Amino acid sequence: MKPLCLLAMLLLSATGQLFAQPAPYHVVFDITTSDTATHQRVIRWSKSIMKTYPDAKIEIVFTERHWIWWYKTDLQ
């Protein structure tokens, strides 16, 4: 009886995973340094995220004194 209950619970949990929808992936990077090496790192990270999650929405905000640069991946 116990193996049957265990099998039923396993099948029910596996069925729930099959119909689960992936959560949306949204990332915002706020960069406040003027170090260009840090800027390059963030761009590299965002490219790697986009390779892994093509539907991801990424925003990168470079803030430096009086200037704000803003990059969004979902521009259409």
C-alpha positions in Angstrom: 0.0 0.0 0.0 2.8 2.4 0.9 4.6 2.0 -2.5 1.3 2.6 -4.3 0.7 5.9 -2.4 4.3 6.9 -3.0 3.9 6.2 -6.7 0.7 8.2 -6.9 2.2 11.2 -5.1 5.2 11.1 -7.5 3.0 11.0 -10.6 0.9 13.9 -9.3 3.9 16.0 -8.6 5.5 15.2 -12.0 2.2 16.2 -13.7 2.2 19.5 -12.0 5.7 20.2 -13.2 4.8 19.4 -16.8 2.1 22.0 -17.0 4.0 24.7 -15.0 4.7 27.9 -17.0 8.1 29.6 -16.7 8.1 32.8 -14.8 9.0 36.0 -16.7 12.6 37.1 -16.4 13.1 40.9 -15.8 16.4 42.4 -14.8 17.5 46.0 -14.2 21.1 46.9 -13.8 21.7 50.4 -12.3 25.4 51.3 -12.8 26.6 54.4 -10.9 30.3 54.1 -11.6 32.4 55.7 -14.4 34.6 52.6 -14.6 34.4 51.3 -18.1 35.5 47.8 -17.1 32.3 47.6 -15.0 30.3 48.7 -17.9 31.8 46.0 -20.1 31.1 43.4 -17.5 27.4 44.3 -17.3 27.1 44.2 -21.0 28.7 40.8 -21.0 26.3 39.6 -18.3 23.3 40.9 -20.2 24.4 39.1 -23.4 24.8 35.8 -21.5 21.3 36.3 -19.9 19.8 36.9 -23.3 21.5 33.7 -24.7 20.0 31.7 -21.8 16.6 33.4 -21.7 15.8 34.9 -25.1 12.5 36.3 -23.9 14.2 38.1 -20.9 13.7 41.9 -20.6 16.8 43.7 -19.4 17.3 47.3 -18.6 20.8 48.8 -18.0 20.9 52.3 -16.6 24.3 54.1 -16.6 24.1 57.0 -14.2 27.1 59.4 -14.0 26.7 62.9 -12.5 24.5 64.7 -15.0 24.1 62.0 -17.7 21.9 59.0 -17.8 22.2 56.4 -20.5 19.5 53.8 -20.7 19.5 50.6 -22.7 16.5 48.3 -22.9 16.4 44.9 -24.7 12.7 45.0 -25.4 12.6 48.0 -27.7 10.3 47.5 -30.6 
